Structures are given as C-alpha cells and as structure tokens.
Amino acid sequence: MTAEQRVVAWGDELVKLHAGFRQELARIRAGGHGADLRTHCLAFCDALHAHHEGEDAVLFPHLAAGHPELAEVVARLGAEHRVVARIIARVRDLAGADADAADELDRLSAELEAHLDYEEEQLVPLLNSMTTMPEDL
C-alpha cells in the first residue's frame, strides 16, 4: 500500500481505531473493578489520551487551517476531549483506590460514544477525500 492510498483511507482508519476504543471500553466496563480495572484502564486511558492529544495538536489545527467551515466542529471536538479527559482522571483515581468505578465508566462510555459518533459523522468523509495529511500525526 502506498502512502497516498493510506492517506485516502484515513477516515476509514479513524473508524477502525474508534471501534477498538469502543470494544476495549466495553471490556473494561464488563470487568471494571480491582486490579483488572487498573491494568486495563491504564492501557486504554493512555491510548485514548494519546489519540486525543494527536488530534488536538496536529489533526484539528490542520483541518481548521484548510477548512475554516469546520471551526465550530473542531472547537466542539476539542471541548469533548477535555470532558473525556476529566472523566478518565476520575476513573483512574477510583481504580487506584480500589473504589467502585461503574458509574464513572458508564459516564465515560456515554460521553465517548457520543463524541466518537459526532467525530465520525463530521470528519470521516473529509478525511477520506484528503490526499495529504500532516507527517507528525
């Protein structure tokens, strides 16, 4: 696969990545307590945080620069990242204290699902039509 083919399918790759986040969060919620929660949450939370940081630092500024009509979409997505980050911090705190995190995991699931759905709806068609992407994404 050439670099151009990979970039042309960037939106599809985003959907696949999001599917992995959805599946992992469902697994965490199903077994969400004690050492299992701490172990899985650390990996999941770190991966989700890195994904959102990359979008905030590289992808969203790139899209906003080339597509000013996306300003509100990019602003909303960034705000949603901050909400998800706060919930993740709470889940980490609860997991570290061996406390029940079920309510926060439910909240995380609802917020993240809504965020991912909106992001896919707004960005996937554009991402799939792009032939160039920032190299540091």
C-alpha positions in Angstrom: 0.0 0.0 0.0 1.4 3.4 -0.9 1.4 6.4 1.4 -1.3 8.0 -0.8 -3.6 5.0 -0.5 -3.1 5.0 3.2 -4.0 8.7 3.5 -7.0 8.4 1.2 -8.5 5.9 3.6 -7.6 8.0 6.7 -11.3 8.4 7.7 -11.8 4.6 7.5 -8.8 4.1 9.7 -10.2 6.5 12.2 -13.4 4.5 12.3 -11.4 1.3 12.9 -9.4 3.0 15.7 -12.6 4.2 17.3 -14.1 0.7 17.1 -11.1 -0.6 19.1 -11.7 2.1 21.7 -15.4 1.1 21.9 -14.5 -2.6 22.3 -11.9 -2.0 24.9 -14.2 0.2 27.0 -16.9 -2.4 26.8 -14.4 -5.0 28.1 -13.3 -2.7 30.9 -17.0 -2.0 31.9 -17.7 -5.7 32.0 -14.9 -6.4 34.4 -14.4 -3.0 35.9 -13.0 -3.4 39.4 -9.8 -4.0 41.3 -6.5 -4.8 39.7 -8.2 -5.7 36.4 -9.6 -2.2 36.1 -6.3 -0.6 37.0 -4.4 -2.7 34.4 -6.9 -2.3 31.6 -7.7 1.3 32.4 -4.0 2.3 32.3 -3.5 0.9 28.8 -6.9 2.2 27.5 -6.7 5.6 29.1 -3.1 6.1 27.9 -4.0 5.1 24.3 -7.2 7.3 24.2 -5.3 10.2 25.7 -2.5 10.0 23.1 -5.1 9.7 20.4 -6.9 12.9 21.6 -3.6 14.7 22.1 -2.6 14.0 18.5 -5.9 15.2 17.2 -5.8 18.4 19.3 -2.1 19.2 18.5 -1.9 18.2 14.8 -5.1 17.0 13.1 -7.6 19.6 14.2 -5.3 22.6 13.5 -4.5 21.1 10.1 -8.2 20.7 9.3 -9.1 24.1 10.7 -6.5 25.8 8.6 -7.6 24.1 5.4 -11.3 24.1 6.1 -12.4 27.2 8.1 -16.0 26.0 7.9 -15.0 23.3 10.4 -14.2 25.8 13.2 -17.2 25.0 15.3 -16.8 21.3 14.7 -13.1 21.4 15.8 -13.9 23.5 18.8 -16.7 21.1 19.9 -14.4 18.1 19.4 -11.7 19.7 21.5 -14.1 20.6 24.3 -15.4 17.0 24.2 -11.8 15.8 24.6 -11.4 17.8 27.8 -14.7 16.3 29.2 -13.5 12.8 28.4 -10.1 13.6 30.0 -11.7 14.7 33.2 -13.8 11.5 33.4 -10.8 9.4 32.7 -8.9 11.1 35.5 -11.8 10.3 37.8 -11.8 6.6 36.7 -8.1 6.4 37.3 -8.5 7.8 40.8 -11.2 5.3 41.6 -9.2 2.4 40.1 -6.2 3.5 42.1 -8.2 3.5 45.3 -9.9 0.2 44.5 -13.2 2.0 44.6 -16.3 1.2 42.5 -15.9 3.0 39.2 -19.0 1.6 37.5 -20.9 5.0 37.4 -17.9 6.8 36.0 -17.3 4.1 33.4 -20.9 4.4 32.4 -20.5 8.1 32.1 -17.3 7.7 30.2 -19.0 5.3 27.8 -21.9 7.7 27.1 -19.6 10.7 26.6 -17.1 8.9 24.5 -19.7 7.2 22.3 -21.4 10.5 21.6 -18.0 12.1 20.9 -16.8 9.3 18.5 -20.2 9.3 16.7 -20.0 13.0 16.1 -16.4 13.0 15.1 -17.0 10.2 12.6 -20.1 12.0 11.2 -18.3 15.3 10.8 -14.8 14.2 9.7 -14.7 10.8 8.0 -16.0 12.0 4.6 -13.5 14.8 4.6 -10.6 12.6 5.8 -11.3 10.0 3.1 -11.2 12.7 0.4 -7.8 14.1 1.5 -4.7 13.2 -0.3 -2.2 14.7 2.2 -2.0 14.7 6.0 0.4 16.2 8.4 3.5 14.0 8.8 3.6 14.2 12.6 0.1 12.8 13.1 
